[in-house]
Every structure is written in structure tokens, then in C-alpha cells.
Amino acid sequence: MALAPPSAVRAASPGAASARRAVRLPPPAVLAAGAVLLLILLAGLLTGVSPTATDPVNALQPPGAAHPLGTDQLGRDVFARLVHGAGPALALGFGSTVLAVVGGAALGLAAALGGPVADRLLMRAADVLLALPATLLALLVIAVLGTGTGNLVLAIGIALVPGYGRLVRSEALLVRRSGYVEAAVTLGVPRRSLILRHVLPNSLAPLLTLATVGFGTALIAASGLSFLGLGPRPPSPEWGAMLSEGRGFLATAWWLGVFPGAAVTLTVAAVTVVGRHLQQRFTRRSP
């Protein structure tokens, strides 16, 4: 009987095949991941120009050699404000997403493991919150807590908690009814150990993948509320606030609104592409 050459054995190895699949990314995902990495690097980049320094003499200058993206109505460099505004935008989106994930995990696990009465009460409360648009719910929270960066993160996080909570609940119920959990119960594994070692990790895995997509939603909500004047206080650079300031100059200085809007759009699109790819790989669907 002829033996297969070592190269054929390595090619047939499932570990080698899975490794090749792990490193093979579609071009859109590669470009999106590169854009996200560039944005993170951009958030820490120092342009050498202050984003708050005014120069009335050079106000509303179009893009050129001195100012690559032009200047605003106060003569501030738009490129410098975009660069320095990347950090606050990412911080708002990331902070809101983390808060929503933590709150959603607590809500979903409490509903799935707290018994039928707790499940019914918590899910009915989540249904009421889901009936309201996330931005409207965030506005209600801000109306109670007040404006500011911290309250903005808290408001968006609270508005996104019900959606994450429902996902964790459904996953926790599936895990709790799975064969290996039932076998662990039969073997007398303590309930606390069962939750920490089996239910919790397997319930949160899809949540972390979905959070990548949800980051884009949080970023849009943060920019929208900043557009309404509920975010960081001026003259701090922030993309939503810059877009709000530029809307009155679109006829005479289009760059004031176009570049901040493009920054938000491209960031959300890049993060969403990466998140969708991760979600497809997690669910073992072809990208």
C-alpha cells in the first residue's frame, strides 16, 4: 500500500486547513481593518496645530497647501480638529458600547437564570425600552441626568442595553438546555461553578462579536447627540459638533460639513464591515 507524501498529509490536516482559513481575509475586511487601525493611530497623532487656535484673518479658507482641509468660521484648522476629534469620537462610541455590553450581559443572565417570574418581568421591561428608538431613549436619560460627556456615554449605553440583554438571554437559555450542561448537573456540579465555567463564557461569546457591529450604532448615536449640542462642550473638537457648526456654511464653505460627516460615515462603515466579518466567522458562515 503506497503511503501519501508528507505534503499531502499536511494539506489534508484539518489544523492546517483551519489555519489557512483563519488568515485568509476578504479584501473588504482587510481594507476595513486597515481603516480602523489608521483611525486609532490618527486619534493619537499630533498635527502640530492647535485645534482651538483661532485666526480670524484666515477664516473660511478652502482646502489648500496651508490648510489641507480648509479652515472654519473662526479660522481654526479643520484637519487639526478632525484629528483631535477622533479620540473623543472613539471614546464616546467605545465607552457606550462597553457599558451596553456589561449591562446587557447582566440583564440577560438575570432573566435566563433567575426563574420564570424574573424572566417575565425583565423581558417585559426590555420590550418597553425597545419600543422606543435608541436616540429618543438616550434623550430621555440626558433630560434626567443633564448634558456632558459622561452623561452622554451613560445615556447611549442605557439605550442599547435591552438589545444586548435579549441576545444574552437567548444564548444563555440555549446553553442551559444543552447536553453538556445537563450532564454537568447530573454529575452534581455546583450551580455557581456551572454558571461561571459553562453558561457565562458560552453566552457572552456572540455578544462580544455583535458589540463590534454595535460600536458603529453607538458612534452614530453619540455624533447625533453631539450634533444637537449634548456632547462635549465647545471649543473641544468632536465630529458631531463640527458637523453641527458647519451646517450653516454649506453654501459658502462646504468643507466644514463634508469632512466631519465623511469621517463619521467611513468610521462606521469600516467598523461595521469588520464586525460583520467576525460575526460570519463566529457563526461559521462563509464571508
PASEBA-1860 file (N, C-alpha, C; in nm, 3 decimals):
! residues 287
1> MALAPPSA> 0.086/-0.120/0.000/0.000/0.000/0.000/0.089/0.124/0.000 ~ 0.068/0.216/-0.097/0.152/0.333/-0.109/0.116/0.435/-0.003 ~ 0.218/0.497/0.053/0.197/0.599/0.154/0.189/0.735/0.087 ~ 0.101/0.818/0.142/0.087/0.954/0.088/0.209/1.035/0.126 ~ 0.255/1.122/0.037/0.371/1.206/0.068/0.339/1.299/0.185 ~ 0.443/1.341/0.260/0.419/1.429/0.373/0.343/1.555/0.337 ~ 0.369/1.612/0.217/0.298/1.733/0.177/0.149/1.708/0.166 ~ 0.110/1.589/0.116/-0.032/1.558/0.106/-0.094/1.543/0.243
9> VRAASPGA> -0.018/1.483/0.337/-0.070/1.468/0.472/-0.092/1.604/0.536 ~ 0.006/1.695/0.516/-0.010/1.828/0.573/-0.126/1.902/0.509 ~ -0.148/1.881/0.379/-0.258/1.950/0.312/-0.391/1.898/0.361 ~ -0.397/1.767/0.395/-0.523/1.711/0.441/-0.547/1.736/0.588 ~ -0.448/1.787/0.657/-0.464/1.810/0.800/-0.569/1.917/0.825 ~ -0.672/1.890/0.910/-0.773/1.991/0.937/-0.716/2.112/1.007 ~ -0.609/2.090/1.089/-0.550/2.205/1.157/-0.486/2.302/1.059 ~ -0.418/2.246/0.958/-0.355/2.334/0.858/-0.461/2.408/0.777
17> ASARRAVR> -0.568/2.334/0.742/-0.674/2.399/0.663/-0.740/2.510/0.742 ~ -0.767/2.485/0.872/-0.831/2.589/0.952/-0.738/2.708/0.972 ~ -0.606/2.680/0.981/-0.511/2.791/0.996/-0.510/2.878/0.871 ~ -0.517/2.812/0.752/-0.521/2.892/0.629/-0.649/2.973/0.620 ~ -0.760/2.913/0.664/-0.886/2.988/0.661/-0.882/3.104/0.758 ~ -0.809/3.085/0.870/-0.807/3.190/0.972/-0.733/3.314/0.923 ~ -0.628/3.292/0.839/-0.550/3.407/0.795/-0.603/3.461/0.662 ~ -0.693/3.389/0.594/-0.744/3.436/0.467/-0.862/3.529/0.493
25> LPPPAVLA> -0.844/3.656/0.462/-0.949/3.754/0.484/-0.991/3.812/0.350 ~ -1.118/3.839/0.333/-1.162/3.902/0.209/-1.109/4.044/0.200 ~ -1.085/4.093/0.079/-1.030/4.229/0.064/-1.109/4.337/0.136 ~ -1.245/4.336/0.134/-1.316/4.441/0.209/-1.283/4.440/0.358 ~ -1.272/4.320/0.418/-1.240/4.312/0.561/-1.099/4.363/0.587 ~ -1.005/4.335/0.496/-0.868/4.383/0.513/-0.864/4.536/0.506 ~ -0.931/4.591/0.407/-0.934/4.737/0.394/-1.001/4.802/0.514 ~ -1.112/4.742/0.561/-1.183/4.798/0.676/-1.099/4.791/0.802
33> AGAVLLLI> -1.030/4.677/0.822/-0.943/4.664/0.939/-0.829/4.765/0.933 ~ -0.775/4.787/0.813/-0.670/4.887/0.799/-0.720/5.027/0.828 ~ -0.843/5.057/0.786/-0.901/5.188/0.813/-0.923/5.209/0.963 ~ -0.969/5.104/1.032/-0.989/5.115/1.177/-0.856/5.137/1.247 ~ -0.753/5.062/1.205/-0.620/5.079/1.265/-0.567/5.220/1.239 ~ -0.586/5.270/1.117/-0.542/5.405/1.085/-0.615/5.508/1.171 ~ -0.743/5.485/1.195/-0.820/5.577/1.278/-0.768/5.579/1.421 ~ -0.734/5.459/1.474/-0.680/5.453/1.610/-0.547/5.528/1.618
41> LLAGLLTG> -0.461/5.510/1.515/-0.335/5.583/1.512/-0.358/5.732/1.495 ~ -0.459/5.767/1.416/-0.490/5.908/1.391/-0.535/5.976/1.519 ~ -0.606/5.899/1.605/-0.657/5.958/1.728/-0.544/6.004/1.819 ~ -0.427/5.943/1.808/-0.315/5.983/1.891/-0.212/6.068/1.818 ~ -0.242/6.107/1.696/-0.147/6.183/1.617/-0.152/6.331/1.655 ~ -0.036/6.391/1.665/-0.027/6.534/1.692/0.007/6.605/1.561 ~ -0.077/6.698/1.520/-0.056/6.765/1.392/0.037/6.885/1.403 ~ 0.067/6.929/1.526/0.148/7.049/1.541/0.065/7.175/1.535
49> VSPTATDP> -0.065/7.163/1.508/-0.155/7.278/1.502/-0.261/7.259/1.609 ~ -0.284/7.361/1.686/-0.385/7.353/1.792/-0.525/7.349/1.729 ~ -0.612/7.259/1.775/-0.747/7.254/1.718/-0.836/7.368/1.765 ~ -0.793/7.441/1.866/-0.876/7.550/1.918/-0.818/7.688/1.889 ~ -0.702/7.694/1.824/-0.639/7.824/1.795/-0.715/7.894/1.684 ~ -0.761/8.014/1.710/-0.839/8.090/1.612/-0.748/8.184/1.533 ~ -0.790/8.212/1.410/-0.717/8.303/1.320/-0.821/8.370/1.230 ~ -0.889/8.473/1.279/-0.998/8.536/1.202/-0.956/8.584/1.064
57> VNALQPPG> -0.829/8.618/1.048/-0.784/8.667/0.918/-0.796/8.558/0.812 ~ -0.775/8.432/0.850/-0.781/8.319/0.756/-0.909/8.237/0.773 ~ -1.015/8.300/0.817/-1.142/8.229/0.837/-1.200/8.184/0.704 ~ -1.261/8.065/0.704/-1.331/8.009/0.588/-1.241/7.999/0.465 ~ -1.117/7.958/0.488/-1.026/7.935/0.376/-1.053/7.796/0.318 ~ -1.059/7.781/0.186/-1.082/7.648/0.126/-0.960/7.559/0.143 ~ -0.976/7.429/0.121/-0.861/7.338/0.131/-0.747/7.383/0.041 ~ -0.627/7.381/0.097/-0.509/7.423/0.021/-0.383/7.372/0.087
65> AAHPLGTD> -0.270/7.428/0.045/-0.141/7.383/0.096/-0.125/7.416/0.244 ~ -0.166/7.535/0.285/-0.150/7.575/0.425/-0.246/7.501/0.516 ~ -0.367/7.477/0.467/-0.469/7.407/0.545/-0.530/7.299/0.456 ~ -0.487/7.174/0.471/-0.529/7.067/0.378/-0.680/7.050/0.368 ~ -0.753/7.073/0.477/-0.899/7.060/0.475/-0.968/7.193/0.498 ~ -0.896/7.304/0.483/-0.956/7.435/0.498/-0.963/7.479/0.643 ~ -1.028/7.593/0.664/-1.047/7.647/0.798/-1.195/7.675/0.820 ~ -1.235/7.686/0.948/-1.375/7.711/0.979/-1.400/7.860/0.993
73> QLGRDVFA> -1.516/7.894/1.047/-1.558/8.034/1.056/-1.473/8.116/1.153 ~ -1.398/8.050/1.240/-1.309/8.120/1.333/-1.162/8.109/1.292 ~ -1.136/8.052/1.176/-1.000/8.037/1.129/-0.930/7.915/1.186 ~ -1.001/7.825/1.250/-0.938/7.705/1.306/-0.917/7.601/1.196 ~ -0.806/7.530/1.204/-0.770/7.432/1.102/-0.862/7.310/1.112 ~ -0.933/7.279/1.004/-1.030/7.169/1.005/-0.960/7.034/1.019 ~ -0.845/7.019/0.953/-0.773/6.892/0.964/-0.729/6.866/1.108 ~ -0.676/6.968/1.174/-0.635/6.952/1.314/-0.754/6.917/1.402
81> RLVHGAGP> -0.869/6.978/1.375/-0.987/6.949/1.457/-1.039/6.808/1.430 ~ -1.028/6.763/1.303/-1.069/6.625/1.274/-0.978/6.524/1.344 ~ -0.849/6.550/1.340/-0.753/6.459/1.402/-0.774/6.453/1.553 ~ -0.783/6.569/1.615/-0.802/6.572/1.760/-0.944/6.528/1.799 ~ -1.037/6.536/1.707/-1.173/6.491/1.737/-1.192/6.342/1.724 ~ -1.094/6.271/1.665/-1.106/6.126/1.653/-1.105/6.059/1.789 ~ -1.021/6.108/1.881/-1.014/6.050/2.014/-1.146/6.057/2.089 ~ -1.207/6.177/2.102/-1.337/6.184/2.169/-1.445/6.101/2.101
89> ALALGFGS> -1.445/6.097/1.967/-1.546/6.017/1.898/-1.532/5.869/1.930 ~ -1.409/5.818/1.924/-1.386/5.677/1.958/-1.415/5.650/2.104 ~ -1.381/5.743/2.192/-1.406/5.724/2.334/-1.556/5.717/2.363 ~ -1.634/5.803/2.299/-1.779/5.801/2.318/-1.838/5.669/2.270 ~ -1.797/5.626/2.149/-1.851/5.501/2.097/-1.807/5.381/2.178 ~ -1.678/5.375/2.215/-1.627/5.261/2.290/-1.687/5.255/2.431 ~ -1.692/5.371/2.499/-1.747/5.373/2.634/-1.893/5.333/2.636 ~ -1.971/5.382/2.541/-2.112/5.346/2.534/-2.131/5.197/2.506
97> TVLAVVGG> -2.048/5.143/2.417/-2.059/5.001/2.382/-2.023/4.913/2.501 ~ -1.915/4.947/2.573/-1.876/4.868/2.690/-1.986/4.871/2.796 ~ -2.042/4.987/2.820/-2.149/4.998/2.919/-2.271/4.917/2.877 ~ -2.306/4.922/2.748/-2.421/4.846/2.699/-2.397/4.696/2.707 ~ -2.273/4.653/2.677/-2.241/4.509/2.683/-2.249/4.458/2.827 ~ -2.191/4.532/2.920/-2.193/4.490/3.061/-2.337/4.488/3.114 ~ -2.412/4.595/3.087/-2.550/4.599/3.133/-2.637/4.494/3.066 ~ -2.616/4.473/2.937/-2.693/4.371/2.866/-2.662/4.231/2.914
105> AALGLAAA> -2.534/4.204/2.945/-2.497/4.072/2.997/-2.563/4.047/3.132 ~ -2.561/4.148/3.219/-2.625/4.132/3.350/-2.776/4.111/3.336 ~ -2.839/4.188/3.248/-2.983/4.175/3.229/-3.019/4.040/3.171 ~ -2.947/3.997/3.068/-2.979/3.870/3.004/-2.957/3.750/3.094 ~ -2.846/3.750/3.168/-2.820/3.637/3.258/-2.920/3.633/3.372 ~ -2.957/3.750/3.424/-3.056/3.754/3.531/-3.191/3.701/3.483 ~ -3.229/3.732/3.359/-3.356/3.685/3.305/-3.352/3.535/3.278 ~ -3.240/3.486/3.226/-3.231/3.344/3.189/-3.215/3.252/3.309
113> LGGPVADR> -3.148/3.300/3.414/-3.115/3.214/3.527/-3.192/3.250/3.653 ~ -3.274/3.353/3.648/-3.344/3.397/3.769/-3.480/3.336/3.790 ~ -3.524/3.249/3.699/-3.655/3.188/3.715/-3.758/3.251/3.625 ~ -3.877/3.187/3.613/-3.979/3.237/3.520/-4.032/3.375/3.554 ~ -4.046/3.405/3.684/-4.101/3.536/3.721/-4.003/3.647/3.685 ~ -3.876/3.630/3.719/-3.775/3.730/3.685/-3.761/3.744/3.534 ~ -3.768/3.632/3.463/-3.757/3.636/3.317/-3.871/3.717/3.258 ~ -3.991/3.692/3.307/-4.108/3.762/3.252/-4.100/3.911/3.280
121> LLMRAADV> -4.065/3.948/3.402/-4.061/4.090/3.439/-3.950/4.165/3.364 ~ -3.832/4.106/3.359/-3.720/4.173/3.294/-3.741/4.186/3.144 ~ -3.794/4.083/3.081/-3.815/4.089/2.937/-3.928/4.183/2.899 ~ -4.031/4.195/2.985/-4.135/4.293/2.956/-4.079/4.434/2.967 ~ -3.993/4.457/3.066/-3.930/4.588/3.078/-3.841/4.616/2.958 ~ -3.768/4.513/2.911/-3.684/4.531/2.792/-3.769/4.560/2.669 ~ -3.885/4.497/2.658/-3.974/4.522/2.544/-4.021/4.667/2.543 ~ -4.050/4.721/2.661/-4.094/4.860/2.670/-3.983/4.953/2.622
129> LLALPATL> -3.861/4.926/2.665/-3.748/5.011/2.625/-3.716/4.995/2.477 ~ -3.730/4.873/2.424/-3.704/4.851/2.282/-3.809/4.916/2.193 ~ -3.926/4.943/2.249/-4.030/5.010/2.170/-3.993/5.155/2.140 ~ -3.900/5.212/2.217/-3.855/5.348/2.194/-3.728/5.347/2.110 ~ -3.714/5.438/2.015/-3.587/5.448/1.942/-3.473/5.477/2.038 ~ -3.355/5.423/2.007/-3.241/5.437/2.098/-3.205/5.583/2.122 ~ -3.212/5.666/2.017/-3.178/5.807/2.034/-3.278/5.878/2.124 ~ -3.407/5.845/2.108/-3.509/5.907/2.193/-3.491/5.866/2.339
137> LALLVIAV> -3.461/5.738/2.361/-3.438/5.691/2.497/-3.315/5.759/2.557 ~ -3.211/5.777/2.476/-3.092/5.848/2.524/-3.125/5.993/2.559 ~ -3.210/6.056/2.480/-3.251/6.193/2.510/-3.328/6.200/2.642 ~ -3.410/6.100/2.669/-3.482/6.097/2.797/-3.386/6.085/2.914 ~ -3.284/6.001/2.897/-3.185/5.985/3.005/-3.108/6.116/3.025 ~ -3.070/6.182/2.917/-2.998/6.309/2.928/-3.086/6.416/2.992 ~ -3.216/6.413/2.962/-3.307/6.509/3.023/-3.311/6.493/3.175 ~ -3.291/6.372/3.222/-3.292/6.347/3.367/-3.155/6.377/3.429
145> LGTGTGNL> -3.047/6.333/3.362/-2.913/6.344/3.420/-2.843/6.474/3.385 ~ -2.879/6.535/3.273/-2.811/6.655/3.228/-2.713/6.625/3.116 ~ -2.657/6.730/3.056/-2.565/6.715/2.944/-2.423/6.691/2.995 ~ -2.334/6.664/2.902/-2.194/6.637/2.936/-2.148/6.507/2.876 ~ -2.017/6.491/2.865/-1.962/6.371/2.802/-1.996/6.245/2.878 ~ -1.979/6.246/3.010/-2.009/6.128/3.091/-2.154/6.088/3.083 ~ -2.243/6.184/3.092/-2.387/6.154/3.083/-2.426/6.109/2.943 ~ -2.354/6.159/2.842/-2.382/6.114/2.705/-2.347/5.967/2.688
153> VLAIGIAL> -2.231/5.926/2.740/-2.192/5.784/2.734/-2.294/5.699/2.811 ~ -2.333/5.744/2.929/-2.428/5.669/3.010/-2.563/5.658/2.940 ~ -2.608/5.766/2.878/-2.738/5.765/2.812/-2.740/5.668/2.694 ~ -2.637/5.671/2.611/-2.633/5.581/2.495/-2.619/5.436/2.541 ~ -2.537/5.413/2.644/-2.521/5.277/2.695/-2.652/5.221/2.747 ~ -2.727/5.300/2.823/-2.855/5.254/2.875/-2.953/5.227/2.761 ~ -2.950/5.310/2.658/-3.042/5.292/2.546/-3.014/5.164/2.469 ~ -2.890/5.117/2.469/-2.853/4.997/2.394/-2.857/4.870/2.479
161> VPGYGRLV> -2.876/4.881/2.609/-2.876/4.764/2.697/-2.984/4.662/2.661 ~ -3.109/4.701/2.635/-3.214/4.599/2.611/-3.183/4.505/2.495 ~ -3.127/4.557/2.385/-3.096/4.471/2.271/-2.990/4.367/2.305 ~ -2.885/4.409/2.374/-2.782/4.314/2.416/-2.838/4.215/2.519 ~ -2.924/4.264/2.606/-2.982/4.177/2.708/-3.064/4.064/2.648 ~ -3.141/4.094/2.546/-3.221/3.989/2.481/-3.132/3.885/2.415 ~ -3.024/3.929/2.354/-2.932/3.834/2.291/-2.869/3.741/2.394 ~ -2.821/3.798/2.505/-2.759/3.715/2.609/-2.861/3.619/2.668
169> RSEALLVR> -2.982/3.663/2.688/-3.086/3.575/2.743/-3.108/3.455/2.653 ~ -3.123/3.479/2.522/-3.149/3.368/2.430/-3.032/3.271/2.427 ~ -2.909/3.324/2.427/-2.792/3.237/2.426/-2.780/3.159/2.556 ~ -2.809/3.225/2.669/-2.799/3.157/2.798/-2.902/3.045/2.809 ~ -3.021/3.066/2.754/-3.123/2.961/2.757/-3.080/2.841/2.672 ~ -3.019/2.869/2.557/-2.971/2.759/2.473/-2.860/2.680/2.543 ~ -2.768/2.752/2.606/-2.658/2.684/2.675/-2.710/2.604/2.793 ~ -2.804/2.663/2.866/-2.856/2.595/2.985/-2.925/2.464/2.950
177> RSGYVEAA> -2.986/2.457/2.830/-3.057/2.336/2.789/-2.970/2.242/2.706 ~ -2.843/2.273/2.691/-2.755/2.188/2.610/-2.719/2.061/2.685 ~ -2.666/1.965/2.608/-2.637/1.834/2.666/-2.526/1.837/2.769 ~ -2.420/1.913/2.743/-2.308/1.911/2.837/-2.343/1.979/2.969 ~ -2.433/2.079/2.966/-2.477/2.141/3.091/-2.565/2.045/3.170 ~ -2.655/1.975/3.100/-2.738/1.876/3.169/-2.653/1.764/3.228 ~ -2.547/1.725/3.157/-2.457/1.623/3.210/-2.384/1.673/3.334 ~ -2.343/1.799/3.333/-2.276/1.856/3.450/-2.370/1.863/3.570
185> VTLGVPRR> -2.498/1.896/3.544/-2.596/1.898/3.653/-2.614/1.757/3.709 ~ -2.619/1.657/3.621/-2.634/1.519/3.665/-2.516/1.474/3.751 ~ -2.397/1.523/3.718/-2.277/1.487/3.794/-2.264/1.564/3.924 ~ -2.355/1.655/3.948/-2.354/1.729/4.074/-2.263/1.849/4.077 ~ -2.234/1.909/3.961/-2.151/2.030/3.959/-2.226/2.144/4.027 ~ -2.162/2.216/4.119/-2.232/2.326/4.188/-2.285/2.430/4.089 ~ -2.396/2.494/4.125/-2.461/2.590/4.035/-2.368/2.707/4.003 ~ -2.296/2.756/4.103/-2.207/2.870/4.077/-2.098/2.833/3.977
193> SLILRHVL> -2.038/2.717/3.996/-1.934/2.672/3.902/-1.993/2.647/3.764 ~ -2.115/2.597/3.759/-2.181/2.571/3.631/-2.203/2.701/3.553 ~ -2.243/2.805/3.624/-2.268/2.933/3.558/-2.137/2.997/3.512 ~ -2.036/2.997/3.599/-1.910/3.066/3.567/-1.828/2.994/3.461 ~ -1.833/2.860/3.461/-1.746/2.783/3.372/-1.814/2.743/3.241 ~ -1.946/2.737/3.239/-2.015/2.687/3.120/-2.112/2.789/3.061 ~ -2.205/2.836/3.143/-2.311/2.923/3.089/-2.255/3.059/3.051 ~ -2.180/3.121/3.140/-2.133/3.258/3.115/-2.041/3.269/2.993
201> PNSLAPLL> -1.934/3.189/2.982/-1.846/3.207/2.864/-1.916/3.180/2.732 ~ -1.999/3.075/2.726/-2.065/3.040/2.601/-2.179/3.135/2.566 ~ -2.231/3.207/2.663/-2.338/3.303/2.636/-2.284/3.437/2.591 ~ -2.164/3.473/2.637/-2.109/3.605/2.607/-2.029/3.608/2.478 ~ -1.989/3.492/2.426/-1.907/3.491/2.305/-1.975/3.561/2.187 ~ -2.101/3.530/2.153/-2.164/3.603/2.042/-2.189/3.749/2.074 ~ -2.203/3.782/2.203/-2.226/3.921/2.240/-2.105/4.008/2.207 ~ -1.985/3.956/2.232/-1.864/4.033/2.203/-1.847/4.056/2.053
209> TLATVGFG> -1.888/3.958/1.973/-1.883/3.977/1.828/-1.983/4.082/1.782 ~ -2.105/4.074/1.836/-2.208/4.171/1.799/-2.171/4.311/1.846 ~ -2.095/4.321/1.954/-2.056/4.453/2.005/-1.970/4.529/1.904 ~ -1.896/4.458/1.820/-1.817/4.525/1.717/-1.908/4.598/1.619 ~ -2.018/4.532/1.581/-2.115/4.598/1.494/-2.187/4.708/1.570 ~ -2.219/4.682/1.698/-2.290/4.781/1.779/-2.208/4.906/1.805 ~ -2.076/4.896/1.793/-1.992/5.015/1.811/-2.030/5.123/1.710 ~ -2.058/5.081/1.587/-2.099/5.179/1.485/-2.229/5.247/1.523
217> TALIAASG> -2.325/5.170/1.577/-2.451/5.230/1.621/-2.428/5.330/1.733 ~ -2.342/5.294/1.828/-2.312/5.386/1.939/-2.244/5.512/1.889 ~ -2.154/5.498/1.791/-2.083/5.614/1.738/-2.180/5.709/1.666 ~ -2.274/5.652/1.590/-2.373/5.736/1.521/-2.460/5.809/1.623 ~ -2.504/5.737/1.728/-2.587/5.799/1.830/-2.511/5.910/1.902 ~ -2.383/5.885/1.934/-2.303/5.988/2.002/-2.285/6.110/1.914 ~ -2.256/6.088/1.786/-2.239/6.201/1.696/-2.370/6.278/1.677 ~ -2.481/6.204/1.671/-2.611/6.270/1.656/-2.645/6.356/1.776
225> LSFLGLGP> -2.618/6.305/1.896/-2.647/6.384/2.016/-2.550/6.501/2.030 ~ -2.425/6.482/1.990/-2.331/6.594/1.989/-2.374/6.698/1.886 ~ -2.431/6.652/1.776/-2.484/6.745/1.675/-2.592/6.835/1.734 ~ -2.667/6.780/1.830/-2.772/6.858/1.897/-2.718/6.944/2.011 ~ -2.587/6.938/2.036/-2.528/7.018/2.141/-2.528/6.953/2.277 ~ -2.543/6.820/2.281/-2.550/6.749/2.409/-2.421/6.675/2.442 ~ -2.317/6.695/2.364/-2.192/6.624/2.386/-2.087/6.711/2.451 ~ -1.960/6.692/2.414/-1.852/6.773/2.471/-1.874/6.922/2.447
233> RPPSPEWG> -1.834/7.000/2.542/-1.854/7.145/2.534/-1.758/7.208/2.434 ~ -1.805/7.306/2.355/-1.713/7.379/2.267/-1.615/7.459/2.353 ~ -1.496/7.485/2.299/-1.450/7.461/2.161/-1.384/7.324/2.141 ~ -1.407/7.228/2.230/-1.347/7.096/2.213/-1.389/7.036/2.079 ~ -1.294/6.982/2.001/-1.330/6.925/1.871/-1.400/6.791/1.887 ~ -1.512/6.775/1.820/-1.586/6.648/1.818/-1.662/6.646/1.687 ~ -1.664/6.530/1.621/-1.715/6.524/1.484/-1.860/6.568/1.473 ~ -1.945/6.524/1.563/-2.085/6.564/1.557/-2.103/6.713/1.577
241> AMLSEGRG> -2.028/6.771/1.672/-2.036/6.915/1.695/-1.981/6.992/1.576 ~ -1.875/6.941/1.514/-1.821/7.008/1.396/-1.921/7.006/1.282 ~ -1.992/6.895/1.268/-2.094/6.886/1.164/-2.207/6.984/1.190 ~ -2.242/7.002/1.316/-2.347/7.098/1.350/-2.303/7.241/1.320 ~ -2.176/7.272/1.352/-2.127/7.406/1.324/-2.119/7.434/1.175 ~ -2.090/7.332/1.095/-2.072/7.354/0.952/-2.198/7.355/0.871 ~ -2.312/7.315/0.931/-2.435/7.308/0.851/-2.482/7.445/0.802 ~ -2.448/7.550/0.875/-2.489/7.683/0.832/-2.400/7.745/0.726
249> FLATAWWL> -2.292/7.674/0.688/-2.197/7.729/0.591/-2.185/7.640/0.467 ~ -2.279/7.547/0.449/-2.267/7.453/0.337/-2.269/7.524/0.201 ~ -2.339/7.636/0.191/-2.347/7.706/0.063/-2.217/7.780/0.031 ~ -2.146/7.825/0.134/-2.025/7.905/0.111/-1.896/7.832/0.149 ~ -1.904/7.736/0.241/-1.785/7.663/0.287/-1.824/7.517/0.308 ~ -1.836/7.442/0.197/-1.885/7.305/0.202/-1.798/7.213/0.285 ~ -1.667/7.245/0.295/-1.574/7.156/0.364/-1.601/7.147/0.515 ~ -1.671/7.244/0.571/-1.698/7.241/0.715/-1.793/7.129/0.752
257> GVFPGAAV> -1.884/7.093/0.664/-1.978/6.986/0.692/-1.942/6.854/0.627 ~ -1.876/6.861/0.511/-1.848/6.739/0.435/-1.743/6.652/0.505 ~ -1.634/6.711/0.552/-1.526/6.631/0.608/-1.563/6.566/0.742 ~ -1.627/6.635/0.837/-1.672/6.565/0.958/-1.774/6.457/0.929 ~ -1.867/6.484/0.836/-1.965/6.381/0.800/-1.901/6.261/0.736 ~ -1.801/6.285/0.650/-1.730/6.173/0.587/-1.652/6.093/0.691 ~ -1.595/6.159/0.791/-1.521/6.088/0.896/-1.612/5.994/0.973 ~ -1.731/6.041/1.010/-1.826/5.956/1.082/-1.870/5.840/0.994
265> TLTVAAVT> -1.905/5.870/0.868/-1.956/5.766/0.778/-1.852/5.658/0.752 ~ -1.730/5.698/0.719/-1.625/5.600/0.688/-1.588/5.517/0.811 ~ -1.586/5.579/0.928/-1.554/5.505/1.050/-1.659/5.400/1.080 ~ -1.786/5.440/1.072/-1.895/5.344/1.098/-1.894/5.233/0.994 ~ -1.871/5.267/0.868/-1.868/5.165/0.764/-1.754/5.067/0.785 ~ -1.635/5.117/0.819/-1.521/5.028/0.840/-1.543/4.936/0.959 ~ -1.590/4.990/1.071/-1.615/4.908/1.189/-1.723/4.804/1.162 ~ -1.826/4.843/1.087/-1.936/4.751/1.057/-1.889/4.636/0.970
273> VVGRHLQQ> -1.804/4.665/0.871/-1.752/4.559/0.784/-1.671/4.459/0.865 ~ -1.584/4.509/0.953/-1.505/4.420/1.038/-1.597/4.339/1.129 ~ -1.696/4.404/1.188/-1.788/4.333/1.277/-1.870/4.227/1.206 ~ -1.916/4.258/1.086/-1.993/4.159/1.010/-1.907/4.038/0.974 ~ -1.782/4.064/0.940/-1.693/3.952/0.907/-1.670/3.864/1.030 ~ -1.646/3.926/1.145/-1.628/3.848/1.267/-1.754/3.770/1.302 ~ -1.869/3.832/1.280/-1.995/3.765/1.309/-2.016/3.645/1.218 ~ -1.982/3.659/1.091/-1.995/3.548/0.998/-1.900/3.434/1.032
281> RFTRRSP> -1.778/3.468/1.073/-1.684/3.363/1.110/-1.727/3.293/1.238 ~ -1.785/3.369/1.331/-1.828/3.307/1.455/-1.942/3.210/1.432 ~ -2.034/3.247/1.345/-2.148/3.160/1.315/-2.116/3.058/1.207 ~ -1.986/3.059/1.158/-1.938/2.962/1.059/-2.014/2.973/0.927 ~ -2.044/3.099/0.892/-2.097/3.122/0.758/-1.985/3.178/0.674 ~ -1.991/3.148/0.546/-1.886/3.196/0.456/-1.898/3.345/0.442 ~ -1.787/3.420/0.446/-1.791/3.565/0.432/-1.838/3.606/0.294
END
